[in-house]
Amino acid sequence: MDMNQYLEVFIEESKEHLQTCSEQLLVLEKNPEDLSIVNEIFRSAHTLKGMSATMGYEDLANLTHKMENVLDAIRNSQIILTPELFDVIFLAVDDLEAMVMSIAEGGDGKRDVKRVVHQLELIGKGESPVTSSSAEIAAASVVLEMEEMTAGEYDEFEWTVLQQSKDQGFNSFEISIGLREDCLLKAARVFMVFEVLEKSGEIIKSHPPVEVLEEEQFDQQFTVTMVSKESSEEIKKRIMKVSEVGHVVINAIDLEGMRHTANNAKEDKIAEVQEQETTDTELPTDNNEKKKQAPFKPASSKTIRVNIERLDILMNLFEELVIDRGRLDQISSDLDNQELNETVERMSRITSDLQTIVLNMRMVPVETVFNRFPKMVRQLARDLNKKVDLEIIGAETELDRTVIDEIGDPLVHLLRNAMDHGVETPEERLAKGKNEEGKILLKAYHSGNHVFIEIDDDGAGINKERVLNKALSNGILTKETAATLTDKQIYELIFASGFSTAETISDVSGRGVGLDVVKNTIESLGGSVTIDSKENEGSIFLIQLPLTLSIISVMLVAIQNEKYAIPLSSIIETAIIKKEDIMNAHNQQVIDFRGKVLPLLFLKDIFEVPISQEEEAFLSVVIVRKGDKLAGLVVDSFIGQLEIVLKSLGNYLTSAFAISGATILGDGQVALIIDCNTLIH
């Protein structure tokens, strides 16, 4: 039976079941006496195990089975819930999520889960699990990866190569390499390690596979199997010379021992599956007890799953329809035919309704991003020895899928920043007269054609003096400029590249990278981020994002014989100025705009537009904004406002300066879309 036809459904439903496990585990941790929560987690785990086994993903099914055994013992009151036990179950869920992601990306769903399986087995025997911080876990996992692979992890070709290499006098090694936690370019370090190893011998296999390592889709550790005539000590010295390598453990491969272990493992696997099937078919004898523990009614669904590629195709076809609608509007106005005008107006109304429907189909609730944060905050709180309550409001708020795909990482960094630098330790909070448990509010809501996301914490806030002193020492601004800044302008200095007031570098944040990337990412989406803070009371980061990136409102302008589009989201207002009002300051042409110095940018010079008309005595200026910075874009004339379809310039024109895309106008001309964020420094 071909299972590939069910793969997409399996992946989506697996993600849903694992999300249910994560959410309900967080609820259970706060309500450990409520066994109905355990039953719900157990049901999701049991379903996932069955689906995984049916699809042939045995590693996934086995780990789920181990977790299921622990859950079964919990609901039968055989195990007492402790924070350490929750740590282990969360680790198991993390591994299961990674395995499902591997399958979704075309992998085999395999993962080294020896450590978490060992912990689950300890719990099943009634012993206490040994848990650590995430940093300690990362270091410990290197040691666990030293354990010998079984022969089943090598295919016939790899096994033959290892055997023949041994016969020819080569040594076979399994090398576990751990990169440092602060390693920023993991793929580059992996490449350098491989380069070193290839000079010492021949690489047979890597785990994870090379393509996964290249995409940096792994933690800090990876394992390489190689054959070489050099000693393990020589190889280790070579690897340790690579920057940001933290651990190297080399084990010689015992081929005969591995073959024997593999045979025993196969026999144990058969016995375990038989026992599992027997257990799964057992039914409780007390039907009343079953009703009490697991009341479950499947809800009827009025939704269907649609492949996102189909929605993309539908969106592309609709974009073409919008272009043709603009063309018809142009023809209609040129011909001045009443019947044609009425038909075009009716078509415009219908396409507007269709546009709303198509855009709504692409909308995704922000909960698809938000739902991973409670577990992340819980683990960070454990690592930092802090008590934090995360409250999420407005998770049902919808955004275009394109925006959703990009907003996850900036939110992760802002939350980690709030946890590390914002919320104080319980002792510090009590000394300030606060509740020992800090509060972080993550809130999303609609307003007009935008979505706003707030990250609000009740922590230490921002120390203005420290920010100013750091900015001065880094040369970001002068003392004269610093004296003129408002509080809000001081707070926004933390978005400067490489800026950090952290006295020590932590694994959570404080490396001096991130907040500038957060701002750049959000601005590249056509959004903005602002910050407000009060010392010892907390900080608020406010993100503003457009609902969609596909169809945008622009002002069309003319520069000589060419047409350009400026997004309305960047425009403050338009103005007509006299040429004699232009002044020079620091080699920059400026004007006095309502008491402020406004720099002028002549687009005909920036885009090297061929001159075909003489300049007039008056200039048309579009005043645009990037954060708190303003600039005046000088154009030849304003054409008007319209909705356009944003088209990519393709891979060959990615280097075009200050151009974010193009659109086809109603008269068939192409207008380039100006990226105001690139123009304003």
N, C-alpha and C positions, 0 to 999 in steps of 0.2 A: 504493500500500500504506500503510495507516494504521500509523504507528510508535508512536502514543501508548500502545498496549497493551503495548509493550515498554519504555516509558520507566522504569518503576520498577525493572525488572531491570537496565537499562543503568546507572542511577544507583548502585545497590548494588554491581554488579560493577566499575564504574569506581572507586568508593571503595576496594574491595578491592585492585585492581591498583595504585592509587597508594600505598596503604599498604605493599604489597609493595615497591614502588620505594623508598620512604623507609627501610624497615627494612633492605633489602639494601644500599642506598647506605652506611648507617652501618657495616654489616659490611664492605663493600668498602673503606671508608676505613681500617679497621684491618688488612685483608688484601688489599693492592693487587695481589698476585701471583696471586690465585685467580680465574681467568677464568670459572670456573663460576658465580660470583656475578654477573658481568657478563651472562652468558647468561640468568640468571633475570630480571634487571632488563629486559633487552632483550625477553624474551618477554612480560612484563607490558606494556611500552610498546607493543610491536607489536600485541598484542591490543586495547589501549585505542584505538590509532589506527584499527584496522579497525572496531571498534564505533562510534566517533565518526563516521567517514565514512559508515557505513551509516545511522546515525540522522540524518545531515544536519548535524552540528555541525562545520563545516569548520575553524573557528578552532582548536577543540580538536584535531582531527586534524592540522592543519598544525604546531602547536607540538610535538605528540608526535612527529611525523615528524622535526622538526629535532633533538629530543633523541635520537631513535632513531639518527640519522646519527652523532652523537657516540659513542653507546654501541657502534655497529658498528665505528667506528674504534678504540675502546679494546680491544674483544675481538680485533681483528686486529693489535694491538700497534703501531698507527700513531700513537697519542697516549700520552704519559706522564701518569700520574695525579698531580695536584698539589692542594694544599688549595684553590687558587683555582678550579680546574676543578670540584671538588666543590661549591664555593659556587654556581657558575652552574647546575649540574644541580639542586641543591636549590631554587634560585630558580625554575627551570622547573617542578619538581614542585609548588611552592607555587602558582604561577599556574594549573597544571592543576587543582589541588584547588579553587581559588577559582572556576574556570570550571564545574566539576562542581557545586559548591554553588549557583552562580547558576542552573543548570538545575534543580536540586532544588527551588529556591525559586520556580520558575515563570519564570525569566529566560531570556535567549537564549544564555547561555554565552559571551558576548563579553567581551573584556578587552584592555586596552592592554598588549601584550607585546613592543613594539618593542625595548626594552632587552635583554631576555633573549634574544630571537631574534638580535639583533646579536651578543651574546656567544657564543651557540652557533655562529653562522656563523664568527666569528673562530677558535674552537676547531677547527671543521671544516677551516679553511684552514691549520691548523698554527700560528696566532698565539696569543699569550698573552692570556687575557681580562683585562680591567681590572676588578677587584673592589674593593669598599669595605665599610665597616661598614654595618649596617642603617640607621643614621641618615643616612649619606652617600648610600645608595641612595635613601632617601626624598626627599632634596633633589634628587638627580640626576634622579629620575623626573619632577619638575616640568618640568625642561628638556626631557626627551624628549616630554612631553605637548604641547610647543609645536609639534611636527611636525604638518604639516597633515593633517587627516582626508581620506580619499579620498571621492569622490562616492558611492561604494557604501555609506558609513556614513550617508547621508541617504536617507530614502524619497522618493517622488515628491512628496508634499505639502510636505515640508520644503525640497526642492530648488526647488520652484515659488515658495515664500514668499521664499527667499533671492534668487532671480532677480528677482521682482517688486519686492522691497525695493530692490534695486540700481537698477532702472529709476526708482524714485520718489525717488532721491537719498539713500537710507540706506546707511550703512557696515555691512558684515558682519564680525563678529569671532569668533574662537575664543579664549576666555579660560581659561587654566589657573590654578587657585587651589590653593595648598598651605597647609593649616592647620599650625600649630606642633605639634611632637611631643608637647608637654605639654597639648594641648587636651583637656579632659575632656568638653565638651558639644558634640560635633561637629555634631549635628543642629541645634542652636540657632544655631551659627555659619553653617551652610549657609543656614538660613532668613534670617538677617540679610544675607548676601551677596545672596541672591535678591531681597530687599526693596530693596536698593540698586540692583541691576541693573534691576528693573522700573520704577524711577523714571527711569532713563536711556534706556530703550528697550523692546524686546520680546524675551523669551527664546524661542528656537526649539527648543532641545534641550539636554539635559544628559547627561553621561556620567560616572558611572553614572546610570541613570534616577532620577527624583525619589523614587520609593517606596523605592529602595535607600538613597538618601541619608538619607531620613527615619528609616530603621531603623538608621542608622550602620553599614551593612554595606559599608564601604569603608575604604581606608587613610587617608592624610591628604590625598590629592589628588582633585580632580574638575574636569571641563571643562564649560564652558557656551558654547553658540553663541547669539549674540544679534545683533539689528540695532539701530542707533542712529544719530542724527545728531550725537552728541557725539564728541569725539576720543578716541583710545585713552588719552591721558595723563589726561584728565579722569575717565574711567571707572576707571582704575587708582588714582587718588588717592582716589576714593570707596570703593573696595573695601578699600584699605589702612587706612582709618579703622575698619574692623570689628576688634574685639579678636580676638587669637589667629590672625590671618591672617599667615602667614609669607612666602609668595611669591605674586606675581601676574605672569603673563606673557600679553600680549595680542598676537595675530597677526591681521592683516587677511586675510580669505578671498579667495583668487584663484579665482573661480568657473570661468573658462576653463581655468586650469592644472589645477584639480582634475578637470575632466571629461576632459582629455587623460590625466592620470595614471591615472584609473580605467580608461580603455580599455586602456592599456598593461598595467595590473595584471591585467586579465581575461585578456589573451593569455598573460601569463607564468604565470598560474594554470593554464590549460589545459595548457600545455607541462609544468609541474611535475607535474600529476596523471598525465599520460601517462607521464612518466619514472618516477614513483613506482610505477605499476602494472606497468611493465616490470621494475623492480628487485624488486618483491615476488614476481613469478612465477619469478625465477631460483632455481635449486636448486644446492647445492654438488655439484661433480662427484665429490668424494671422500666416499663414504658412511661410511667408517670415521672420517674426521675429524669428520663430523657427529655420529656416536655419541659420540665423546669429548667434544665441546664441549657438547652439549645432551641429556644423558640425562634424559628426562622421561616419567613414567608418570602418567596421570590417576588420581587416587584416587577410589574409589567413594564416593558420598555417601549418608548415611542421614538427611539433613536436608531440610526444605522451607522455603521463604520464606513467612512469613505477615505480612500487613499488620498493623502495630501497632494500627490501629483495630479490627480484629477481636478482638484480645486485650483491648482496652479494653471492647468490647461484652460479651465473655465474662465479664470481671471484674465489670462492672456487674450482669449477670444473676446471677452467683454471690453478689454482695453482697445482692441481694434474697432469695436463697435463705437466706442466713445470718440475715437479719431474720425470715423466716418460721419458720426453725428455732427461734429464740428465742421466737417467739409460740407454737409448738407445745409447747415446754418449759413455758411458763407455763400453757397450757390443760391439759396433762397433769397437772401438779402440783395444779391446782385440782380436777379431776374425780376424781383418785385411782383411775384404772382401770388394772388390771394389764396387760391386753393393749395398751392404748394406750401405757402407759409403756414396755413392751418395744419396741413399734414405733418410738416416738420415740427411744429410746436407740440402736436400730440405725440410724435415719436420721442421728442425730448423729455416729455413727462414720463413716458413708459420707461425709457432708458434710465431716467433718474431713479424710478422705483426699483428697477432691476439692479442698478448700481448699489442701492442700499441693501438689497437682498444678498448680492454677491459678496459685498464687504462684510456683512454680518456672518456669512458662512465661514469666512476666514478668521473670524474673531475667536479667541481662545481665552478662557478665564485665567487670571493671573495666578490662581491657585495651582496651576501646573508648575509654576516656579516656586510659589510660596510654600507648597507642601513639603519641600525638602528641608526647610529652615528649622522647624522645631527640633528635629533630631540633631541637626548641626549645632544649634545653640545649647542643647543639653550636653553634648560632648565637650564643647568649648568651656562651658561652665565647670564641668568636672576637671578638665585640664588646668583651668586657671584658678581652681578653688574658690569659685564665686557662686552666688545664688542668683539666678536670673529667671524671670518669668517673661516669656514672649507672648504677646497678645497680637493676634492677626484680625484685622477688620477689613471687609470689602474684598475678600478673596474671590468673590463671584464677578468682580469687575473685569470687563473684557478688553483685550488688546489684539491688534493684528498679529498673526502668527510670526511674521517677520520680526516684529519688535520683541515679541516674547522670546524668540530664539537668542536675542542679543542682550537682554536685560539681566539675565541670571547672574553672570559673573560680577557686574557692578554692585548688585544687591548683596551678594555674598561678601564682597570686600567691605561694604559699608556696615554690615551687621558684625563682621569680625572686628572692625575698627571700634564699633560701639561696645563690644564685649571686652576688648583688650584695653582701650584707652578711655572709654566712657564710664562704664559701670565699675564702681569701686569694690574692694573686697568687703566681706561682711563686717570685719573689724573696723575698717575705715568708715563704712556707712553708719554703724552704730555710734562711732565717735562724733559723727556730724549730726546725730539725732535723726537719722533716716532709718527706715525699715531695712533689715539686713538683706532682704531680697530685692535686687534691682529690677526695674521694669523696662522692657523695650517694646514699643508699639510699632507694628508694621501695618500701615494703612493704605488702601488704594481706593480711589473714587474718580468718577467722571466729572468733568466740567467743560462744557462746550465741546469743541473738537479735540480735546486733550484728556489724557489720563494723568492723575497726580498720584505719586507714591511717596509716603512719608516714612522716615525711620526716626523715631522719637525715643530718646532714652532719658532716664532721670539720674544720670551719673554725675561725674565731676565737672562736665562742661569744658569749655576751652579757656585756657589761661592766656589772655591777650598779651601780657608782657612776655611770656615765653615765646609766643608765636612771632612777635615783633623782633625780639632779640635774635631768634634763629634766622628770620628773614634778613636782618641786617648783617649777621655774620656770614650768611651764604651769598651776600651780594645781590639778593633779589630786589632790594629797594634801598634808597638812601635815607639818611636821617631826616632830610627836608621833606621827602615824600611821606615818610612814616608819620610825621606830625600832622599831615592833612587827612589821613585815612579815617573813615568812620569805623565803628565796631564791626559792621557787616563786611566791610572791605578787608579788615584785619583777619576775620574768620576765614575768608575765602582765599587767603594766602596759602592755606594748607593744601590747596589744589595745585600749587606750583610744582613743577617737575622735580622729583628728588627731595621734596620737602618732608621733614619728619622732626617732631619734637621728642621722640622717644629716646630715653636715656640708655635703654638697652634694647637689643634686637631680640624679639621673641619669635616663636614658631607660628604665632597667630597673625601678627601684623607688626608694623613698626620698622620695616626694612627701608623706608623712604621711597618705596614704589607703590603705586596703586591708586591713590586718590587722583593723581593727574590722569591716569589711564581711565578711571571711572568717569571723570569729566569729559575726556575726549570721546569715549565710547557713547556716552549719552548725547553729546552734541552731534556726533556723526549720525545719530538717529533723528536729528532734527529737534532734539529736546534740550533741556537745560537743567542744571542742578544748583540749588542755593543752600546756604546754611545759616542757621541762627542759633545762638547759644547764650547761656547765662551761667557764669561760674558757680559750681556746686549745686546747680539745679538741673543741668542737662543740656542736650543739644538736639536740634531738629534738622535733618537733611530732607529737602523737598525736591523731588524729581518731577519734571514736567515732560510728558511724551506725547507725540501725535498719535491719534487713533490708528492711522494707517500710513504706510509709506508708498503705496502703489499709485493712488490718485491724489494729487495735492492741488491746493489753490496757489496761484502765482500771480505776480504782476508781470505783464509782458512789456518789454521796453525795446527801443530801437537804438542801435549804435551804428551810425552810418547806414549801410544797406543791410545790416544783419540784425536778427532778432534774438533776444535773450530773455530768459524767464528767471525771476527772483522769487523764491518762496515767501508767501505772505507771513509765515510764522517768524521770519527774521526781520520783517519790515516794521519800523516805528511809524514813519510818515514819509510823505514826499514834499519837496520844496523846489521853488524856482529862485535862483540867486543871480545877482549881477556879477559879471566877471571881475569888476573892480573891488568887490567885497572879499576877494580871495587874498589871503596873507601867507607869508612864509615863516615857518618856525622850525628850526632844527632840520633844515633841508626837506621839509614836508609842507605841501600846500594845505592850508587849513582855513576854516571860516569860524566866525563867532556864532554859535548856535545856542540861543537862549542863555547866554552867559557862560557857555562851556566851549572849550576849544574842540572843534570837530575836524579830524583829518579827512581829506578828500582823496578818493581813489578814482583815477580816470580810466574807465574800463577799456576805452579804445586803445590806450597805451598798454595796459596789462595783457589784453588779448590780441594785440598787434593787428587791429582791424584796419583794412585798407581805407585810406582817406579819399572820399569822393565828394564831400560837401564841406564848405567853409563853416567855422564856428560862428555862432551867433552871439549877440551881446549878453543874452541870458542863458544860464545853464540849468538843466533839469537834474535834480539830485534825489536819489532814493536813500533815506537814512535807515541803516540797518544796525542790528545789535547782536553781540555775542557776549552773554553774561552782562557785566556792567560796562563793557566797552562798546563805544559807538563809532560808526564811520559813515561817510557820505559817498555813495557810489554815483559818479557823474556819468549820465547817459545823454543821448541826443533828444529823446522824447519818450513820453509814457504812451503806451498803446491801450492798455486796459487790463482788467482782472478777468481770469478765467480758470476753469479746472482743467488740469492736464494729466496725461498718463506718463508717469516717470519710466523711461526706458534706460537700461544700462548701456554704457558705451562699449561694453565687451572687453575681452582680455587684451586687445591690441592697443587700447587707448586709456589704460589705467593711470598713466602718468600725466594726463592732461591736467594742467594746473587750474585749481579753483573751479572745476567743472564736475558736477556730481552725476550728470546724466543728460538725456536729451528727450525731446518730445516732437511729435509731428502735429503741426497746426492744421486748421481747417482748410487753408489754401494749399496744403501739401508741403509747405516749407518746414524745415527742421529748425527748432530753437534749442539752443544749449541752456542747461539749467545751472545757474551760478551757485557755488558753494560759498556762502558768506562766511562761514566759520574759518575757512582757509585764508580768506582775504584779510580778516581782522586779527592782528597780533596783540 
